[in-house]
C-alpha cells in the first residue's frame, strides 16, 4: 500500500478569504450530500468561517436540514447553557443561524457525572451516524487539535483531559477574561477518532500559528505535537492565511 499523501496546502491572502473558501467548500459538500456528517471545532479561528457559512445558508446556498454534526470537545464541569460552554458558542455562531434540527446536533455533555460513560456514549453516537464525513479542525499554538494536548502519549478515543495552562489562557475570553475561571479539564475526541474521518480540513490563521504549522507540515510525527498525526491521513487539506503560512516557503501553494 502506498504511503498517505502529504497534506494539501492552500494559502489565501487573509483570514476572511480563507474562511470564505472553506465555507464555500462545506456548502458545496452539503449540496452534493445533504446527509453529510460534519465534525466541528470551536475557538477564535472558526468564528469567521461560521459567519460565512451561515451567510451562504441564509441566501439559500445550503440547507442543514438533513446534516448531522459532532463537535470536537467541551469543558468538563459546566452545563451546556453556561455562558462559557462550547455549546453556547456554537449556538451563537452557527446552530442558531442555520436550519440544523436540534436532534441532529451532537455534543459532549460537560455536566456529565460519569465522564468515562459520557465519552463512550459519544463514540457510539459517531458510529451510529456512520462516522464523520468531513472533520474541520483548528489548531492551538502548542499544536493541540480538539483538546488533545501535547504529551508523552495521546488517547485514541474520546476521553477526559487536563488542559495545559496555555490552552486555558487562550479560552479566557469565554470566561470574562479570567484564566482561573476556565475549567481545568475537558472532554475531547481522541486522535484516533479524528483520524477516522473520511476527510479532514485544518483551518489556521495568524502569524502566531506559523511556527506550529511549519512543524505540522515538515516536522516528525510526535505526541508532543498532536496535529503532526494528520500526516498519517490520506485526505487532509490545510487552509491558511498568508501570516500562518509564513514559514512554509515553497511548500505554500496559492
Order of alpha helices (4+ residues) and beta strands (2+ residues): beta-alpha-beta-alpha-beta-beta-alpha-beta-alpha-beta-beta-alpha-beta-alpha-beta-alpha-beta
